[in-house]
Amino acid sequence: MRKLLETTSNLAIRYLEELQSRNVAPSAEAIAKLTQFDEPLPEDSADPELVLQLLDEIGSPGTMAMAGSRFFGFVTGGSLPVTLAANWLAGAWDQNSGLAHITPATAFLEQVALYWLLDLLHLPPECGGAFVTGATVANFTALAAARHAVLEHVGWNIEADGLFGAPPITVVVGEEVHPSLLKALGLLGLGRNRVVKVPVDSQGRMRPEAIAPVTSPAIVCTQVGNVNTGACDPVGDICDRTRTPGVWVHVDGAFGLWAAASPSLAYLTYGVEKADSWATDAHKWLNVPYDSGLAFVRNADVLRAAMAVSASYLPTVSDRRNPSDYTPEFSRRARGVEVWAALRSLGRSGVADLVERTCRHARHFAREIQAAGYQILNDVVLNQVLVSFGDAETTLRAISEIQADGTCWCGSTVWQGQAAMRISVSSWATTDEDVEGSLETILRIAKK
């Protein structure tokens, strides 16, 4: 085992060290070689060293360099070295982290990390929390608690009696709602298409004055950090407008919620503490390995009521927090270990610096591209930049050539009917040199 793990460690370290000198996107040749994995299931066992060699020689070149410093697609943070190391160690522990009595170390680390997160993000200290896979499941988890609460308010037990015959729930979202939240609503039986959509402003923020009066049972879904512009809904105003018994306000803050950790950007999250639940990702701005989502619910008992499970063979009775009481999964890896490691390593000031530094890079991208004569389509309030190089054909051609060049990787999107390149700066590893080199490439290609 020692030799195999040492070999793996060396391969992983070499992979990470070579990210700076390789193209961000894998080559067509590397992608073509992936077909070598497609073979009949072997009849006989193989040397584990050979298996690792195949993974490295064929798999590594076929990866997108998301762990590097010049991947600006989606909202993907690389892994802080300490979080990757913690991930390796937690993998060696191999704890099925559902019950505190069975996995005390990982359960306790999650509990500590939860308290730290609530403090860092300025959320109510009494919140319950769940460490899940990502924003889709975080939204699902928080909205399951919302469904429980608003139906309980009108006398319906959703966990016992299901949705058949239940009072209908009004669900309100903004026109710029993220598809992951709609997917969560669909999984919960609340429907993706029966939502009430509220108009948004030019940056994608929900307009509170456009929300029609809502009555119990109802769930209002807000957004902190539009995936294209970074804009944040005025959550405090929305809470004030809709606050009534049996109406629940949820915040989809997949990356934008982390602005609360920055003294200079926290104003964007004004009023989020008034909501009833929140969802975010640690694998975005906290830069822990995939996958790592977080759900918070103001009333921990409501979250537990929606999620807890019991059986005669399970040692669920404990004076400590059982992680499985708050998540959809029972069998689950110890995601909280990496979150704890990130927070313990960075501290409050380090998280603020990470958020502020990446936002500074985004503003620099926007300034230089605009100075070169191209259009920035959004107010750059966080780490998202939308760029138009002209008409749709010109913009999409430039994006394709930038991706093929390999210096950096930026994605495409459509913002309010206009094709755009989307730059998202989310990695701890991105430096001023990375930004300057990427700008040189972007502007060179755009001028062709």
ZIZITA-V573394 format. One line per field, one symbol per residue. phi: phi as a letter, one per 20 degrees, with the letter a starting at -180 (. if undefined). burial: # if it has 9 or more other ideal C-beta (glycine too) atoms within 8 Angstrom, else .. A space follows every 10 residues. Layout:
phi: ???
burial: ???
//
This chain:
phi: .gffffffgf ffffgffeff ddffefffff fffffffecf gffdfcfgff ffffgffdfg feeefffedc edelcdefeg gfffffffff fffleeedcf fecfffffff ffffffffff eldgfegebc ecfafffffg ffffffggff fffdndeffe dmefnfgfdf ddcefegfff fffffffene nedefeedgc efdnefegfe efgccfebcd ddcdoffedn fdgffgffff fdfagndddd dedgcfffgf edgedfgfdg nffffdbbcb ceeefemdff dbdccccgef ffffffdfcb bfeeeefbed fegffccfee fbfefffffg fffffemgff fgfgffffff ffffgfffff feodeeecfe ecddcdcdep ffffffffff fffffnfbcc edbcdlndfb eddcdcegef dgfffffffg fgffffef
burial: ...#..###. #...#...#. ..####...# #.##...... ........#. ##.###.### ##..##.### ###.###### .######### ..#.###### #.##.##### ########.# ###...#### ##.####### ########## ####.#.#.. #....#..## ########.# ######.#.# #...#..#.# ..######.. #..#.##### ######.### ########## ##...##### ########## ##..##.### ##.####### #########. .######### .#######.. .......#.# #######... .#.####### ###.##...# ######.##. ######.### .#.#.###.# #########. ...###.##. ###.###### ###.#..### #######..# ...##.#### ###.##..
//
